[in-house]
Amino acid sequence: MLEQIDLEQTISKADYKKQAAQLRQELSVLAQQVRQAKLPVLLLFEGWGAAGKGNLISKLIAQFDPRGFRVYSNAAREPFEQRRPLLWRYWQQLPERGQIAVLDRSWYQDISVGRIEEDLSDAQFQRRVNSILAMERQLTDDGYLILKFFLHISRKEQKARFESLTQLKNTQWRVTEQDRRRNRHYERYFRAFDDMLSATNTPNAPWHILACDDKYSPRLAMLQIVRDQLQAALQQQKQPASPSIQEPVFPGPFVLTPMPELSQISLEQRVEDEVYKKRLNQLQKELADLHNKIYRKQVPVIIGYEGWDAAGKGGNIKRVTAALDPRGYEVIPIAAPSREELNHQYLWRFWNHIPKTGHIAIFDRTWYGRVMVERIEGFCSQTDWHRAYQEINEFERELWDWGAVVIKFWLHIDQNEQLARFHDRQNTPEKRWKITDEDWRNREKWPLYEQAINDMLHYTSTDFAPWHIIESQDKKYGRLKALQIILDEINKRL
């Protein structure tokens, strides 16, 4: 792609000023329309050192209301960022609907200069590319506009700019030995940039390459592209919604593990009190030892609990956490999304709770709400929840590739047992807070939820993050089984 760019194109200062004045006025109006239309916009700037990213960003944001945008400068990852998945810090930078985020360097540094300087294998490079393509598709499917700019200059021009910067004390710091090394090996980095651009130039998020040897032509081209793309995105929002997807579609590839229907699950398992107490103590001691080991080996663990209302999630989690060092885990209760969470892509709030390496995150309800309660209650479109199976598998695969142990539980009881537990909660003052009108409403929709759960189990039980059904008719049996699975899965990954 880069070989096709004419670096000799120029435009006079007078012509630039004449055309740019009108563009600036249009962009100022468009930025207000973005806010009103709740269009989330991501502007990514990548390219050669000294190509002028800072200058172009400055010219662009001058047209925007400061309350409507934020600029992020992404250098090398900080130590706390290195303890989380590669894309984690970028998920923190996603704009709310109606806001604009400008990224001075983005996830693309991890597959361009990072490919050379981290000595990535072809397989590692492709895995990172796949992760980026999945993320961008998830965002654009959710209504985000992503504009990607690559600033291209010649080796000769880059070297001249470095020399100019080093002549002044106030700008010497901007040229590092790493910059000089990249210029000396320009051809090698050229190929890495070109591979990156070719691998990630997609219809939903294409690259715009700016020839930056000239001062004014890239500024004008950038303003025109942003103007045109904002207009097109705002116009697209006014179009009638496309027909819903009739069946879930999986670009894949994912290996799905067979799962039974809920109606096929036997709930006859029981455990005697004495056996339970002895076995519980034993399993908790093993988990306590294992917690120390995963911290030493810096292995992250993510445990997700789903299940019928009153199935015993809280009690099950309590027996797990009783074995853990409180400094090394967090329980994340998931309720209805907040206003801020609703204004982001739905996986955003879960990315915010990914644990550090060596730590454990326990989710009391999870990202699977999209394909259960949101599906049944109409909180998202059919297209949204059909698409979510693929998005969730990609999310969990990202965690697995990072090195996490991903454990998912469905706590299962039958309708009669749930009714008995509901009545017990209503009739016991200290338990009454656990029962709500919503619980009763959900119970009335048991057949709809059962179908949604069966679909969830069928489409998202992968070889790297399989579902584990916990027969919780007898809570004691369910607690022991969950603890044993946690031990088995962590030991398997270790």
N, C-alpha and C positions, 0 to 999 in steps of 0.2 A: 504493500500500500504506500509506503513512504517514497519508493522510487518514482511514483507517479506524480509527486508534488513538485511544482515549479517554485523553487526558492528565489527566483529572480523577479517575481511579480512585485510591482511597486504601485503606489498611488501618491499623488502630491498632497502636501499638507492642506492646501486650499480646497482640493476636491474632498478630502476627508472631512474637513470642518463643515463643508456645505451639506454633505449627506448625513453626517453624524448628528447634526442638530435636530433634524426631524426624527431620526431613530431614537434619540434620547427622550424626546417628548412622548413618543409612542410607547416606549418601555416603561416610562413612569406611570402611564395610564394602565398598561397591561399588568403591572405589579399590583395595583389596586384591585383589578379584576380577578387576579389570582387569589387574592385574599377573600374577596366576596364569594367566589366560586368554590372556595375550600380545595383548591388544586395544590397538592404537594409537589414541590419542584426540587430536584437534585441537580446541581451543576458541578461537574467534575473537571478539574484541570490537571492534566498530566503533560509531561514533555521533558525536553532537555534542560539541564541546568543553565541559567542565564538566558533562557528563551523568552522571559518576560511574563511569567505567570502572575506575579504580584501586580505588575502594571495593568495587565488586562483585567484582573479581578477588580482592581480599584476603579477602572473606567466603567465597569459594568455596574457595580453596586452603588455607584454615585446616583444611579437613576431610581434606586429603591428606597422606600420608607425604612429607616433603621429598625423599626419595630417588626418588620416583616421578613427579615433575613438574618442569617448568622453564618460567619465564615469560620471554617476549621482548617488549621494547618497541621498536616499529618507528617511528622518526621518519623524516625525510627521508633519502634514500639517501646514504651516504658516498661520497667520490670513488672508492674502490676498488670499491664496489658499482655505481657508474654505468658502470664499464667491463665489466660483464657483463650478461647478459639480465635483463629486468625481474623475472622470477620466481626468479632464481638465489638470492638471499639467503633466500627462503622455503623453498626445497628444503633449505638448510642447517639449517633449524629443525624439520624433520620429526622427530617422536618415533620412537624404536625401538618395536617391538612390546612391549606391556605398559607403556608410558610415556605420560604426558600432557604435551602442549605447550599452553601458554596464550599466545596472541598478542594483545598490546595494540596494536591496529591491525595490519592485514595487507595482502595484495595488493589489498584493496578500496579502500584510500586512493588507489590508482593509477587507479581508474575512477570515483571520486566527487569528492573535492576536486581530485584531479589532473586531472579532465576540464575543470574551470574554470581552474585555475591554470596548467596546461600548455597550455591552449587546444587541446585535442584535437579533431580533426575527428570526424565521425560514423563514418567508416571506421576511424580509429585506435581510437576507443572500442570499436567492435564487435570489432576484432581482439584487443584486450586482454580483452574479455569472453569471446571464444572460447577464448583461452589459459587463462583461469581455469576455465572450465567443463570443459575437457579435463583440466586438472590435478586438479580435484576428482573428476571421474569416475574417472580413473586410480587415485586414492587409495582411494576408496570401493569400487571393484571389487577392490582388493587387500586389503580388510578394515578400512580405516580408518573410524573414526567421526568425522565432522566436525559440530561444533555451532557455528552462526553466530548471534551476538547483535548486534542493532542497538539502541543506547540513544537513545531519542527524547525530546526535551524541547521546550517551546515557546520562542519567541523571547524572550518576556518573562521566563521563568524563567532562561534562559541568561544574559541581561543582568544579572539580579539576582545570580546566582552570581558572575559576573565582578566586579561591584562589591564583593561581600563578600570575594572573594579579594584584591583590590587594597588593601583596608584594612589588611591585616597584612603586615609586612615579610617574614615567612617564606614567604608564599604569593603575593606580588606577581609573582614570576618565572613563575608558572604561567599568567599571562594575557599573551599577546603581542599585538602590533599585528595579526598575522594573525588571531588569534581575534576581535578586535574587528571587523575587516573582514568576517569571515564572518558575524558577528551582524548587521552593518549590511545585508548582502546575503542575509539569511536565506532569503528566498523563492527566490532563485536556487540556493542550495545545497540547499534542500529538494527542488527538482525534480531536481537531480543525484543526491541520495541516493535519491529515489524511483525514478528510472530504473535506478540500479544494483541496487536491491533487486528490482525487477520482472524485470530481465534475468537475474538469477542465483539466483532462487528455484526450486530444482530438487528433485525428489522425493528424490534421494540426498543432498542437502545443503540443506535448506530454511532460510529465515531465521526467527528468533524475535525479534520486535520488543518491546522492553520500554519501557513508559511510565514515564519517570523524573522527572516533575515531583514525584511523591511520593517519600518516603524509603524506605519499607518494602515497598511492593507489588512493585517490580522485584526486590528481593532475594529475596523469597519465590518469585516467578515463576521466576527463574533457577534457584534450588535445586530446584524441582519439575521443571523441564524437564531439567536435567542428570540428576537421579535417574531420571526416566522413560526418557530416551534411553539411559543406561548400562544400565539393566535390559533394555531391548528389544534392545540390541546384544549383550549377553551371552547372552540367550536365543536370539537368532538364530544365534549360533555353535554352539549345541547342535543346530540343525536339520540334517537330512541334506543333503549337498551337492546342489546343483541339477544336472540333467543337463548334460553337456558340450555346448558349442556345436559343431554339426556342420560349419559352414563359417565362415570368417572373415567378419566383418561390418564394413562401413566406413560410419560416419556421414558421413565425408568433409567437403567434397569434395576429392579429390586427383586430379590428372591423372597417370596412370601411363604411363611410356614402355615400349614393347614391348621385351622381352628374349628372346634365343634360349635354347633349352635347352642345357645344358652339352654334351650329345652332339653338338650342331651346331657347336661351336667348333673351328675348325682350329688345330692346334698345330704347323704346319710352319714357322712364321716363324723365321728365323735372322738373325744379324748377325755380320759378320766382325770380328775383334779390332781391326784398325786403324780401321775405321769406328766401332766401338763407343767406342774411346778418344777419338777426335776429337769424336764427337757428345756423349759424356758430359761432356767438358770444356766444350763450348759450352753445353749445357743447364744445367749447374751454375752457370756464370757468369750466365746469364740469371736463374736463380732467386735468386742472391745479390743481384742488382740489384732484383729484384721484392720480396724480403724487406724491403729498406730502404723501398720504396714503400708496402707495406702497413702498415709501422710509422708512416710519416709520415701516411698517410690513416686510421690506426686501424681497419683492417679485420681482423677475426679470421678465422683459417683453421682448419678442423677436417678432418683426414684420417683416415679409418678403413681399416685393412687387415684383410681376411679372406682365407682361402684354405685349400687343402688343407695338411695337415701336410707339411713339407719343400718347400713350393712356392716358398720364397725370400723370405718376408716380411721377415726380418731384414736380408738383404743389400740388398733394395730400399729399406728405410727408411734404411739406412746411407748409400746414395748420395744420398738426399734431404737428410739432415741434414748431410752433408759440405758442402753449399752454404749452410747457414744460420748466422747468428750465434747462438752457444750461449746468449746471454742472451735470445733471442727465441723459443725453442721448448721444448717438453717432449715426450718420448716416454713414453706411458703403457702399460706392459705389463699386459694383463688376464688374470688367472689365475682359479682358482676363487674365489668370493666368500668373504670373511671372515665371522666370526660377526656382527660389526656390520653388514656389508653385507646379510647374509641377513635381518636384523631390520628392514630398510627395504624400501620399494617398490624393485623391481630397477633402475629408472633412476636412483635416488638417487646411486649411486656414480659414475655418469657425469656427472651434473650437477656433482658436486664437482670435476671436472677440466676444466670449460669454461674456455678460455683468456681472458685479458684482451683487450680490443680491441688490435689491432696485433700480436698474438702468434699462434703456431701450436701447435696440439695434435695430436700424431700418436698414434693409438690402435693398438697392436699387438694385435689382436682387440678386439671392440666389444660394444655392446648387442645385436648380432645373435646372441649366444650363446643367447638365450632361444628363438629359432626354429630353432636348429640343435642344439647339444649338449644343451641342457636339454630340448628336444623329444624327441630320440632316446634320451637316457639316462633319461628319466622324472623329471627334477629339478623339473618343474613339471607342472601338469595340462594336459589338452588345451584346456580353456577358457582357461587362462593364455596358452598360446602362440598360440592363435587370436586372442585379444584383442591380443596384442603387435604384430601388424602395424600395426594402427591407432595404437597408442600410440607406436610408433617413428616412424611418419610424422608424428604430431603433434609429437613431440620434435624431429625434424629441421626441421619447418616453423617451430617456435619459434626455432630457431637461425638459420634463413634470414631470417625476418622481423626478427630482431635486427640482421642485416647480415653474418652469417658466410658464408664460402665453405665448403660442405659437400661433400667429395670422398670417394667410397667405392670401394674397389678389391676385386675378387675375383681372387686369383691362382690361375690354373688350370693344372693338369698332368694327365697321364693316370696310370692305375694302374701301368703299367710303369715310368714315370719315377719315380714315388714309391717303388716297390720298390727301384730302383737307388740312389736317394738314401738310403733307410733302410740298405741294406747298406753304403754308403760311410760313413755315420755310425758304424755299429757297428764297422767295420774300421779306423777312423781314430781313434787315442787322443784327439787334441785336439778331435774332433767328437762323441765318444761321449756327452757330457752332453746333446746335443740329442735323443737318441732314448730313448723311455721305453716301458714296457709299455703305457701308455695309447695311444700312437701305433699300436701293432700292433693293439690292440683296435678302435680307430676304423677302421682299414683294413678289418677284417673286415665292417664295417657300411657299406662304400662305397655300395651301392645306396640304403640308407636316407638317408644323408647327401646323396646326389645329388638325391633327391627333395625333401628339405628345402631344399636350396640353390636348386633351381629354383623352389620356392614363394616363397622369400625374394626372389629376383630379380624374380619376377612381381608380387608384392604391394607391394614397397617401392622400386621404381625410379620415383621421382617426377620431375616436370619441374624441381623445385627441388633435388633431391638424387638424381640418377640413379646407377645402378651403372655402373662401368667394369670390364669383364672384361680382365684382363691375362694374355695368353698367356705363361706363365712356363716352358714346356718348355725354352726357351733363356733362362736368367736374364738375360743381357745385353740381349736384346731386351725383356724385361719391364721392366727398369730404365729403359731409354730411353723406353718408352711411358708409364710412370707419370710420369716427370719432365715429359714433354711435356703430358700431361693436366693436371698440377698448374699448369703455366704457363698453359695455355689457360683453365682454369676461373677462375683468379685474375684474369687479364686480362679475361675476360668480365664478371666481377662489378665490376671497377674501371671 
